[in-house]
Structure formats: structure tokens, C-alpha cells
């Protein structure tokens, strides 16, 4: 099911973003990664 795969992908993206450095650059990339990585799951809902 596509919806389930997109949700699993979103969870993976969040887990990866949590491993980025907690400095300005890491947080900037983390926020962008979460926005772009979780967007498809919400658009399919």
C-alpha cells in the first residue's frame, strides 16, 4: 500500500534528521529534510 510506504518513509526521514548535528547548519538541513520527506505522505492522505 502506497500510503503505508510513505508513512514508513516519513518515519525514516525523521530518524535520520535526529542524527544530524545540533548546530545551525544541521538544524537547517534537518528542518528542510523533514518538510520535503514528509510532504508526500500528507498529500496522499
mmCIF file of the N, C-alpha and C atoms, coordinates in Angstrom:
data_MODEL
# 
_entry.id   MODEL 
# 
loop_
_atom_site.group_PDB 
_atom_site.id 
_atom_site.type_symbol 
_atom_site.label_atom_id 
_atom_site.label_alt_id 
_atom_site.label_comp_id 
_atom_site.label_asym_id 
_atom_site.label_entity_id 
_atom_site.label_seq_id 
_atom_site.pdbx_PDB_ins_code 
_atom_site.Cartn_x 
_atom_site.Cartn_y 
_atom_site.Cartn_z 
_atom_site.occupancy 
_atom_site.B_iso_or_equiv 
_atom_site.pdbx_formal_charge 
_atom_site.auth_seq_id 
_atom_site.auth_comp_id 
_atom_site.auth_asym_id 
_atom_site.auth_atom_id 
_atom_site.pdbx_PDB_model_num 
ATOM 1   N N  . UNK A 1 1  ? 0.844  -1.169 0.000  1.00 0.00 ? 1  UNK A N  1 
ATOM 2   C CA . UNK A 1 1  ? 0.000  0.000  0.000  1.00 0.00 ? 1  UNK A CA 1 
ATOM 3   C C  . UNK A 1 1  ? 0.895  1.240  0.000  1.00 0.00 ? 1  UNK A C  1 
ATOM 4   N N  . UNK A 1 2  ? 0.630  2.148  -0.917 1.00 0.00 ? 2  UNK A N  1 
ATOM 5   C CA . UNK A 1 2  ? 1.454  3.349  -1.067 1.00 0.00 ? 2  UNK A CA 1 
ATOM 6   C C  . UNK A 1 2  ? 1.414  4.226  0.177  1.00 0.00 ? 2  UNK A C  1 
ATOM 7   N N  . UNK A 1 3  ? 0.239  4.405  0.747  1.00 0.00 ? 3  UNK A N  1 
ATOM 8   C CA . UNK A 1 3  ? 0.111  5.261  1.937  1.00 0.00 ? 3  UNK A CA 1 
ATOM 9   C C  . UNK A 1 3  ? 0.991  4.741  3.080  1.00 0.00 ? 3  UNK A C  1 
ATOM 10  N N  . UNK A 1 4  ? 0.989  3.449  3.325  1.00 0.00 ? 4  UNK A N  1 
ATOM 11  C CA . UNK A 1 4  ? 1.811  2.878  4.392  1.00 0.00 ? 4  UNK A CA 1 
ATOM 12  C C  . UNK A 1 4  ? 3.295  3.047  4.106  1.00 0.00 ? 4  UNK A C  1 
ATOM 13  N N  . UNK A 1 5  ? 3.691  2.873  2.853  1.00 0.00 ? 5  UNK A N  1 
ATOM 14  C CA . UNK A 1 5  ? 5.099  3.043  2.486  1.00 0.00 ? 5  UNK A CA 1 
ATOM 15  C C  . UNK A 1 5  ? 5.542  4.488  2.670  1.00 0.00 ? 5  UNK A C  1 
ATOM 16  N N  . UNK A 1 6  ? 4.672  5.438  2.343  1.00 0.00 ? 6  UNK A N  1 
ATOM 17  C CA . UNK A 1 6  ? 5.017  6.850  2.528  1.00 0.00 ? 6  UNK A CA 1 
ATOM 18  C C  . UNK A 1 6  ? 5.133  7.207  4.008  1.00 0.00 ? 6  UNK A C  1 
ATOM 19  N N  . UNK A 1 7  ? 4.286  6.622  4.825  1.00 0.00 ? 7  UNK A N  1 
ATOM 20  C CA . UNK A 1 7  ? 4.369  6.863  6.271  1.00 0.00 ? 7  UNK A CA 1 
ATOM 21  C C  . UNK A 1 7  ? 5.664  6.282  6.825  1.00 0.00 ? 7  UNK A C  1 
ATOM 22  N N  . UNK A 1 8  ? 6.023  5.085  6.401  1.00 0.00 ? 8  UNK A N  1 
ATOM 23  C CA . UNK A 1 8  ? 7.283  4.476  6.843  1.00 0.00 ? 8  UNK A CA 1 
ATOM 24  C C  . UNK A 1 8  ? 8.479  5.310  6.387  1.00 0.00 ? 8  UNK A C  1 
ATOM 25  N N  . UNK A 1 9  ? 8.418  5.837  5.162  1.00 0.00 ? 9  UNK A N  1 
ATOM 26  C CA . UNK A 1 9  ? 9.482  6.697  4.654  1.00 0.00 ? 9  UNK A CA 1 
ATOM 27  C C  . UNK A 1 9  ? 9.584  7.962  5.503  1.00 0.00 ? 9  UNK A C  1 
ATOM 28  N N  . UNK A 1 10 ? 8.457  8.545  5.861  1.00 0.00 ? 10 UNK A N  1 
ATOM 29  C CA . UNK A 1 10 ? 8.449  9.747  6.695  1.00 0.00 ? 10 UNK A CA 1 
ATOM 30  C C  . UNK A 1 10 ? 9.093  9.481  8.050  1.00 0.00 ? 10 UNK A C  1 
ATOM 31  N N  . UNK A 1 11 ? 8.793  8.349  8.628  1.00 0.00 ? 11 UNK A N  1 
ATOM 32  C CA . UNK A 1 11 ? 9.388  7.982  9.915  1.00 0.00 ? 11 UNK A CA 1 
ATOM 33  C C  . UNK A 1 11 ? 10.896 7.836  9.772  1.00 0.00 ? 11 UNK A C  1 
ATOM 34  N N  . UNK A 1 12 ? 11.341 7.219  8.692  1.00 0.00 ? 12 UNK A N  1 
ATOM 35  C CA . UNK A 1 12 ? 12.781 7.070  8.442  1.00 0.00 ? 12 UNK A CA 1 
ATOM 36  C C  . UNK A 1 12 ? 13.453 8.426  8.285  1.00 0.00 ? 12 UNK A C  1 
ATOM 37  N N  . UNK A 1 13 ? 12.806 9.341  7.584  1.00 0.00 ? 13 UNK A N  1 
ATOM 38  C CA . UNK A 1 13 ? 13.349 10.687 7.395  1.00 0.00 ? 13 UNK A CA 1 
ATOM 39  C C  . UNK A 1 13 ? 13.512 11.386 8.743  1.00 0.00 ? 13 UNK A C  1 
ATOM 40  N N  . UNK A 1 14 ? 12.538 11.267 9.599  1.00 0.00 ? 14 UNK A N  1 
ATOM 41  C CA . UNK A 1 14 ? 12.614 11.897 10.920 1.00 0.00 ? 14 UNK A CA 1 
ATOM 42  C C  . UNK A 1 14 ? 13.751 11.287 11.730 1.00 0.00 ? 14 UNK A C  1 
ATOM 43  N N  . UNK A 1 15 ? 13.913 9.977  11.666 1.00 0.00 ? 15 UNK A N  1 
ATOM 44  C CA . UNK A 1 15 ? 15.003 9.318  12.396 1.00 0.00 ? 15 UNK A CA 1 
ATOM 45  C C  . UNK A 1 15 ? 16.366 9.785  11.892 1.00 0.00 ? 15 UNK A C  1 
ATOM 46  N N  . UNK A 1 16 ? 16.514 9.936  10.585 1.00 0.00 ? 16 UNK A N  1 
ATOM 47  C CA . UNK A 1 16 ? 17.779 10.423 10.024 1.00 0.00 ? 16 UNK A CA 1 
ATOM 48  C C  . UNK A 1 16 ? 18.028 11.860 10.466 1.00 0.00 ? 16 UNK A C  1 
ATOM 49  N N  . UNK A 1 17 ? 16.995 12.680 10.429 1.00 0.00 ? 17 UNK A N  1 
ATOM 50  C CA . UNK A 1 17 ? 17.168 14.089 10.790 1.00 0.00 ? 17 UNK A CA 1 
ATOM 51  C C  . UNK A 1 17 ? 17.581 14.251 12.252 1.00 0.00 ? 17 UNK A C  1 
ATOM 52  N N  . UNK A 1 18 ? 17.161 13.334 13.109 1.00 0.00 ? 18 UNK A N  1 
ATOM 53  C CA . UNK A 1 18 ? 17.542 13.403 14.521 1.00 0.00 ? 18 UNK A CA 1 
ATOM 54  C C  . UNK A 1 18 ? 19.030 13.134 14.723 1.00 0.00 ? 18 UNK A C  1 
ATOM 55  N N  . UNK A 1 19 ? 19.680 12.502 13.759 1.00 0.00 ? 19 UNK A N  1 
ATOM 56  C CA . UNK A 1 19 ? 21.101 12.177 13.871 1.00 0.00 ? 19 UNK A CA 1 
ATOM 57  C C  . UNK A 1 19 ? 22.006 13.296 13.359 1.00 0.00 ? 19 UNK A C  1 
ATOM 58  N N  . UNK A 1 20 ? 21.422 14.318 12.754 1.00 0.00 ? 20 UNK A N  1 
ATOM 59  C CA . UNK A 1 20 ? 22.222 15.434 12.250 1.00 0.00 ? 20 UNK A CA 1 
ATOM 60  C C  . UNK A 1 20 ? 22.735 16.274 13.420 1.00 0.00 ? 20 UNK A C  1 
ATOM 61  N N  . UNK A 1 21 ? 23.822 17.013 13.206 1.00 0.00 ? 21 UNK A N  1 
ATOM 62  C CA . UNK A 1 21 ? 24.360 17.853 14.281 1.00 0.00 ? 21 UNK A CA 1 
ATOM 63  C C  . UNK A 1 21 ? 23.323 18.862 14.776 1.00 0.00 ? 21 UNK A C  1 
ATOM 64  N N  . UNK A 1 22 ? 23.461 19.260 16.013 1.00 0.00 ? 22 UNK A N  1 
ATOM 65  C CA . UNK A 1 22 ? 22.513 20.195 16.619 1.00 0.00 ? 22 UNK A CA 1 
ATOM 66  C C  . UNK A 1 22 ? 22.962 21.648 16.463 1.00 0.00 ? 22 UNK A C  1 
ATOM 67  N N  . UNK A 1 23 ? 23.814 21.913 15.478 1.00 0.00 ? 23 UNK A N  1 
ATOM 68  C CA . UNK A 1 23 ? 24.228 23.290 15.226 1.00 0.00 ? 23 UNK A CA 1 
ATOM 69  C C  . UNK A 1 23 ? 23.283 23.918 14.198 1.00 0.00 ? 23 UNK A C  1 
ATOM 70  N N  . UNK A 1 24 ? 23.579 25.178 13.815 1.00 0.00 ? 24 UNK A N  1 
ATOM 71  C CA . UNK A 1 24 ? 22.692 25.901 12.903 1.00 0.00 ? 24 UNK A CA 1 
ATOM 72  C C  . UNK A 1 24 ? 22.513 25.167 11.578 1.00 0.00 ? 24 UNK A C  1 
ATOM 73  N N  . UNK A 1 25 ? 23.613 24.745 10.973 1.00 0.00 ? 25 UNK A N  1 
ATOM 74  C CA . UNK A 1 25 ? 23.549 24.083 9.667  1.00 0.00 ? 25 UNK A CA 1 
ATOM 75  C C  . UNK A 1 25 ? 22.791 22.757 9.772  1.00 0.00 ? 25 UNK A C  1 
ATOM 76  N N  . UNK A 1 26 ? 23.103 21.968 10.787 1.00 0.00 ? 26 UNK A N  1 
ATOM 77  C CA . UNK A 1 26 ? 22.420 20.691 10.969 1.00 0.00 ? 26 UNK A CA 1 
ATOM 78  C C  . UNK A 1 26 ? 20.927 20.865 11.163 1.00 0.00 ? 26 UNK A C  1 
ATOM 79  N N  . UNK A 1 27 ? 20.547 21.869 11.928 1.00 0.00 ? 27 UNK A N  1 
ATOM 80  C CA . UNK A 1 27 ? 19.123 22.096 12.158 1.00 0.00 ? 27 UNK A CA 1 
ATOM 81  C C  . UNK A 1 27 ? 18.428 22.612 10.904 1.00 0.00 ? 27 UNK A C  1 
ATOM 82  N N  . UNK A 1 28 ? 19.139 23.434 10.133 1.00 0.00 ? 28 UNK A N  1 
ATOM 83  C CA . UNK A 1 28 ? 18.568 23.924 8.875  1.00 0.00 ? 28 UNK A CA 1 
ATOM 84  C C  . UNK A 1 28 ? 18.294 22.753 7.929  1.00 0.00 ? 28 UNK A C  1 
ATOM 85  N N  . UNK A 1 29 ? 19.282 21.878 7.761  1.00 0.00 ? 29 UNK A N  1 
ATOM 86  C CA . UNK A 1 29 ? 19.101 20.707 6.902  1.00 0.00 ? 29 UNK A CA 1 
ATOM 87  C C  . UNK A 1 29 ? 18.024 19.778 7.453  1.00 0.00 ? 29 UNK A C  1 
ATOM 88  N N  . UNK A 1 30 ? 17.997 19.626 8.757  1.00 0.00 ? 30 UNK A N  1 
ATOM 89  C CA . UNK A 1 30 ? 17.015 18.755 9.383  1.00 0.00 ? 30 UNK A CA 1 
ATOM 90  C C  . UNK A 1 30 ? 15.593 19.230 9.097  1.00 0.00 ? 30 UNK A C  1 
ATOM 91  N N  . UNK A 1 31 ? 15.363 20.526 9.257  1.00 0.00 ? 31 UNK A N  1 
ATOM 92  C CA . UNK A 1 31 ? 14.020 21.069 9.009  1.00 0.00 ? 31 UNK A CA 1 
ATOM 93  C C  . UNK A 1 31 ? 13.611 20.897 7.553  1.00 0.00 ? 31 UNK A C  1 
ATOM 94  N N  . UNK A 1 32 ? 14.548 21.170 6.647  1.00 0.00 ? 32 UNK A N  1 
ATOM 95  C CA . UNK A 1 32 ? 14.235 21.024 5.224  1.00 0.00 ? 32 UNK A CA 1 
ATOM 96  C C  . UNK A 1 32 ? 13.988 19.560 4.862  1.00 0.00 ? 32 UNK A C  1 
ATOM 97  N N  . UNK A 1 33 ? 14.793 18.675 5.425  1.00 0.00 ? 33 UNK A N  1 
ATOM 98  C CA . UNK A 1 33 ? 14.632 17.248 5.165  1.00 0.00 ? 33 UNK A CA 1 
ATOM 99  C C  . UNK A 1 33 ? 13.265 16.761 5.636  1.00 0.00 ? 33 UNK A C  1 
ATOM 100 N N  . UNK A 1 34 ? 12.857 17.198 6.808  1.00 0.00 ? 34 UNK A N  1 
ATOM 101 C CA . UNK A 1 34 ? 11.552 16.794 7.336  1.00 0.00 ? 34 UNK A CA 1 
ATOM 102 C C  . UNK A 1 34 ? 10.422 17.353 6.478  1.00 0.00 ? 34 UNK A C  1 
ATOM 103 N N  . UNK A 1 35 ? 10.534 18.623 6.077  1.00 0.00 ? 35 UNK A N  1 
ATOM 104 C CA . UNK A 1 35 ? 9.484  19.210 5.233  1.00 0.00 ? 35 UNK A CA 1 
ATOM 105 C C  . UNK A 1 35 ? 9.335  18.460 3.916  1.00 0.00 ? 35 UNK A C  1 
ATOM 106 N N  . UNK A 1 36 ? 10.452 18.220 3.257  1.00 0.00 ? 36 UNK A N  1 
ATOM 107 C CA . UNK A 1 36 ? 10.373 17.576 1.942  1.00 0.00 ? 36 UNK A CA 1 
ATOM 108 C C  . UNK A 1 36 ? 10.112 16.073 2.043  1.00 0.00 ? 36 UNK A C  1 
ATOM 109 N N  . UNK A 1 37 ? 10.581 15.444 3.099  1.00 0.00 ? 37 UNK A N  1 
ATOM 110 C CA . UNK A 1 37 ? 10.419 13.999 3.237  1.00 0.00 ? 37 UNK A CA 1 
ATOM 111 C C  . UNK A 1 37 ? 9.058  13.560 3.730  1.00 0.00 ? 37 UNK A C  1 
ATOM 112 N N  . UNK A 1 38 ? 8.366  14.428 4.444  1.00 0.00 ? 38 UNK A N  1 
ATOM 113 C CA . UNK A 1 38 ? 7.055  14.058 4.973  1.00 0.00 ? 38 UNK A CA 1 
ATOM 114 C C  . UNK A 1 38 ? 5.908  14.592 4.124  1.00 0.00 ? 38 UNK A C  1 
ATOM 115 N N  . UNK A 1 39 ? 6.183  15.513 3.252  1.00 0.00 ? 39 UNK A N  1 
ATOM 116 C CA . UNK A 1 39 ? 5.143  16.122 2.422  1.00 0.00 ? 39 UNK A CA 1 
ATOM 117 C C  . UNK A 1 39 ? 4.351  15.116 1.584  1.00 0.00 ? 39 UNK A C  1 
ATOM 118 N N  . UNK A 1 40 ? 4.995  14.163 0.907  1.00 0.00 ? 40 UNK A N  1 
ATOM 119 C CA . UNK A 1 40 ? 4.215  13.230 0.071  1.00 0.00 ? 40 UNK A CA 1 
ATOM 120 C C  . UNK A 1 40 ? 3.187  12.411 0.858  1.00 0.00 ? 40 UNK A C  1 
ATOM 121 N N  . UNK A 1 41 ? 3.502  12.056 2.082  1.00 0.00 ? 41 UNK A N  1 
ATOM 122 C CA . UNK A 1 41 ? 2.565  11.253 2.881  1.00 0.00 ? 41 UNK A CA 1 
ATOM 123 C C  . UNK A 1 41 ? 1.286  12.033 3.155  1.00 0.00 ? 41 UNK A C  1 
ATOM 124 N N  . UNK A 1 42 ? 1.425  13.326 3.414  1.00 0.00 ? 42 UNK A N  1 
ATOM 125 C CA . UNK A 1 42 ? 0.241  14.136 3.699  1.00 0.00 ? 42 UNK A CA 1 
ATOM 126 C C  . UNK A 1 42 ? -0.540 14.456 2.427  1.00 0.00 ? 42 UNK A C  1 
ATOM 127 N N  . UNK A 1 43 ? 0.135  14.526 1.302  1.00 0.00 ? 43 UNK A N  1 
ATOM 128 C CA . UNK A 1 43 ? -0.553 14.813 0.047  1.00 0.00 ? 43 UNK A CA 1 
ATOM 129 C C  . UNK A 1 43 ? -1.339 13.607 -0.448 1.00 0.00 ? 43 UNK A C  1 
ATOM 130 N N  . UNK A 1 44 ? -0.936 12.402 -0.057 1.00 0.00 ? 44 UNK A N  1 
ATOM 131 C CA . UNK A 1 44 ? -1.630 11.183 -0.470 1.00 0.00 ? 44 UNK A CA 1 
ATOM 132 C C  . UNK A 1 44 ? -2.843 10.877 0.399  1.00 0.00 ? 44 UNK A C  1 
ATOM 133 N N  . UNK A 1 45 ? -2.887 11.482 1.579  1.00 0.00 ? 45 UNK A N  1 
ATOM 134 C CA . UNK A 1 45 ? -3.966 11.171 2.536  1.00 0.00 ? 45 UNK A CA 1 
ATOM 135 C C  . UNK A 1 45 ? -5.326 11.593 2.034  1.00 0.00 ? 45 UNK A C  1 
# 
